Every structure is written in structure tokens, then in C-alpha cells.
């Protein structure tokens, strides 16, 4: 996988974290000191662990898709993109706001947001992507976007949270189209 595509995957996954962080900090209006850093670490760990799990599963499934790996990756990234866009369009960011100051809530939100990372990891395992580079990109982008979303969420506002979630889905579609182009050309 190209470095640029790995970076786009990381940005797409980080957009969902960014949206959750903005919504939780702008609606509640109260984020205790240290919570943005703690939440960013929890989200980053969750994304990297579940992406590694997905990569491992994708590696196991790779033999079943021999010769069709790009198409399988296309389908997976399309599913993730559609899911992210549908969720962004139908949800109101203020409806999914929790007390981000609670450690339990941080873990639950992180795991929920990391499901897409696991699916992306499966696709990357199928195409034998450079997982080390992908993990570095995902870890850095999720950490920075979650931290930034919580730190500046009240100034960004809820409409911006919804748009960032849409961008995440669009990024996944770009990656899916990359695999189609790669297979056809």
C-alpha cells in the first residue's frame, strides 16, 4: 500500500474520533483538566490494538482471497465509508454526548469508535500493507485529532463535528477507489 493511502486511512479513522471529541466537549461544556490527554491516549490505544487484531485476522483470511485481495479491500473500505457517512447524516452529534470525564465512558467510546479501525486492519492484512507505518499514522492522527477535538470542541461547534464524520467516510471511499484502480490498471 502506498504511504499516501495509509495516511488517508489514518485521517479517515481520526475524523470519527475528532467528531466524537468535538461533540462531547462542545455540548457538555465541561472537560476536566487532564481529560483531553487521557481520552486521546485511550482512543489511540484502542485504535492501535483493534487495528492490529484486524490485521492479524486479515492475514489469516488472505489465503482465501488469493488474487482477489484488492476487491476484498475495496468492499471492506466501501462498507466502512458507507457506514461512516450514514451515521454522520442520520445522527445528531448532541444525541451521542456522554460525560467524557468518566474513564469508563472514555473506554466505551474508544472501543465503539475503533470498530472501523478493526475493519480497516482486516483489509490491510488482506493486501499485506506495511502495518508498522499504518499504525504510526493511525496512532498519531487519532491522538492529535482526539486531543484537538476535546481541547477546542466548544469553539468548533456541533455542525463542524457532523462534517468531520462525513469527511471520514469520504476518505474511506477514496481508499476503496484506490483498490479498484490498482486492480484494473
C-alpha positions as CSV (number, residue, x, y, z in Angstrom):
1,X,0.0,0.0,0.0
2,X,1.2,3.5,-0.8
3,X,2.2,5.8,2.0
4,X,-0.4,8.3,0.9
5,X,-3.2,5.7,1.1
6,X,-2.1,4.7,4.6
7,X,-2.1,8.3,5.6
8,X,-5.7,8.8,4.1
9,X,-6.9,5.7,6.0
10,X,-5.4,7.2,9.2
11,X,-7.1,10.5,8.6
12,X,-10.4,8.8,7.9
13,X,-10.3,6.9,11.1
14,X,-9.2,10.0,13.1
15,X,-12.2,12.0,11.7
16,X,-14.6,9.9,13.6
17,X,-12.6,10.4,16.9
18,X,-12.5,14.1,16.1
19,X,-16.3,14.2,15.7
20,X,-16.9,12.4,19.0
21,X,-14.4,14.6,20.8
22,X,-15.9,17.8,19.5
23,X,-19.5,16.7,20.3
24,X,-18.6,15.7,23.8
25,X,-16.7,18.8,24.6
26,X,-19.0,21.4,23.0
27,X,-22.3,20.1,24.4
28,X,-21.2,19.2,27.9
29,X,-19.1,22.4,28.1
30,X,-17.1,21.0,30.9
31,X,-14.0,18.9,30.4
32,X,-11.8,18.5,33.5
33,X,-8.1,19.2,33.3
34,X,-6.1,16.3,32.0
35,X,-9.1,14.6,30.4
36,X,-8.3,15.5,26.8
37,X,-4.8,13.9,27.2
38,X,-6.3,10.8,29.0
39,X,-9.0,10.4,26.4
40,X,-6.6,10.8,23.5
41,X,-4.4,8.1,24.9
42,X,-7.4,5.7,25.4
43,X,-8.7,6.3,21.9
44,X,-5.2,5.8,20.5
45,X,-4.6,2.6,22.3
46,X,-8.0,1.2,21.3
47,X,-7.5,2.1,17.7
48,X,-4.0,0.5,17.5
49,X,-5.0,-2.7,19.4
50,X,-8.1,-3.3,17.3
51,X,-6.3,-2.4,14.0
52,X,-3.6,-4.9,14.9
53,X,-6.3,-7.5,15.7
54,X,-7.9,-6.8,12.3
55,X,-4.5,-7.0,10.5
56,X,-3.9,-10.4,12.1
57,X,-7.4,-11.6,11.0
58,X,-6.8,-10.3,7.5
59,X,-3.5,-12.1,7.3
60,X,-5.3,-15.3,8.3
61,X,-8.0,-14.8,5.6
62,X,-5.6,-13.7,2.9
63,X,-5.2,-17.2,1.5
64,X,-9.0,-17.4,1.0
65,X,-8.9,-14.3,-1.2
66,X,-5.7,-15.1,-3.2
67,X,-5.8,-13.0,-6.3
68,X,-8.9,-11.1,-5.2
69,X,-7.3,-9.1,-2.3
70,X,-7.8,-5.7,-3.8
71,X,-11.5,-6.4,-4.4
72,X,-11.9,-7.6,-0.9
73,X,-10.2,-4.4,0.4
74,X,-12.5,-2.4,-1.9
75,X,-15.6,-4.0,-0.4
76,X,-14.4,-3.5,3.2
77,X,-13.4,0.1,2.7
78,X,-16.7,0.8,0.9
79,X,-18.6,-0.7,3.8
80,X,-16.7,1.4,6.3
81,X,-17.2,4.6,4.2
82,X,-20.9,4.0,3.8
83,X,-21.3,3.3,7.5
84,X,-19.4,6.4,8.5
85,X,-21.4,8.6,6.1
86,X,-24.8,7.1,7.1
87,X,-24.0,7.6,10.7
88,X,-22.9,11.2,10.2
89,X,-26.1,12.0,8.2
90,X,-28.6,10.4,10.5
91,X,-27.2,11.3,13.8
92,X,-27.3,14.5,15.7
93,X,-24.0,14.9,17.4
94,X,-25.6,16.2,20.6
95,X,-27.6,13.0,20.9
96,X,-24.4,10.9,21.5
97,X,-22.9,13.0,24.2
98,X,-21.7,11.5,27.4
99,X,-19.7,12.6,30.4
100,X,-16.2,12.4,28.8
101,X,-14.7,13.0,32.3
102,X,-15.6,9.4,33.2
103,X,-12.9,6.8,32.5
104,X,-15.5,4.1,31.7
105,X,-17.2,6.3,29.2
106,X,-13.8,7.1,27.5
107,X,-13.2,3.3,27.1
108,X,-16.6,2.6,25.8
109,X,-16.5,5.5,23.3
110,X,-13.0,4.5,22.2
111,X,-14.0,0.9,21.6
112,X,-17.1,1.9,19.6
113,X,-15.0,4.3,17.5
114,X,-12.3,1.7,16.9
115,X,-14.6,-0.9,15.2
116,X,-13.8,0.9,11.9
117,X,-10.1,0.6,12.6
118,X,-10.5,-3.2,13.1
119,X,-12.2,-3.5,9.7
120,X,-9.5,-1.3,8.1
121,X,-6.9,-3.6,9.7
122,X,-8.6,-6.7,8.1
123,X,-8.4,-5.0,4.7
124,X,-4.8,-4.1,5.2
125,X,-4.0,-7.6,6.3
126,X,-5.5,-8.9,3.1
127,X,-3.4,-6.7,0.9
128,X,-0.3,-7.1,3.2
129,X,0.1,-3.4,3.9
130,X,3.0,-2.0,5.8
131,X,1.4,-2.3,9.2
132,X,4.1,-0.5,11.2
133,X,3.7,2.6,9.1
134,X,-0.1,2.4,9.2
135,X,-0.1,2.1,13.0
136,X,2.2,5.1,13.4
137,X,-0.1,7.2,11.1
138,X,-3.2,6.0,12.9
139,X,-1.8,6.5,16.4
140,X,-0.5,10.0,15.6
141,X,-3.7,11.1,13.8
142,X,-6.1,9.7,16.4
143,X,-4.1,11.1,19.3
144,X,-3.8,14.6,17.8
145,X,-7.4,14.8,16.5
146,X,-9.0,13.5,19.7
147,X,-6.8,15.8,21.8
148,X,-7.6,18.8,19.5
149,X,-11.3,18.0,19.4
150,X,-11.6,17.9,23.2
151,X,-9.4,20.9,23.7
152,X,-11.2,23.1,21.1
153,X,-14.6,21.4,20.8
154,X,-16.6,24.3,22.2
155,X,-15.1,26.7,19.6
156,X,-15.6,24.2,16.7
157,X,-19.3,23.5,17.4
158,X,-21.7,20.7,16.6
159,X,-22.2,21.4,12.9
160,X,-18.4,21.0,12.4
161,X,-18.5,17.7,14.3
162,X,-21.0,16.3,11.8
163,X,-19.0,17.5,8.8
164,X,-15.8,15.9,10.1
165,X,-17.6,12.5,10.4
166,X,-18.7,12.9,6.8
167,X,-15.1,13.6,5.7
168,X,-14.0,10.3,7.4
169,X,-16.4,8.4,5.2
170,X,-15.3,10.2,2.1
171,X,-11.6,9.4,2.9
172,X,-12.6,5.7,3.1
173,X,-14.2,5.9,-0.3
174,X,-11.0,7.4,-1.7
175,X,-9.1,4.4,-0.4
176,X,-11.7,2.0,-1.8
177,X,-11.4,3.6,-5.2
178,X,-7.6,3.2,-5.0
179,X,-8.0,-0.5,-4.7
180,X,-10.3,-0.7,-7.8
181,X,-7.9,1.4,-9.8
182,X,-5.0,-0.7,-8.6
183,X,-6.7,-3.9,-9.7
184,X,-7.9,-2.6,-13.0
185,X,-4.7,-0.8,-14.1
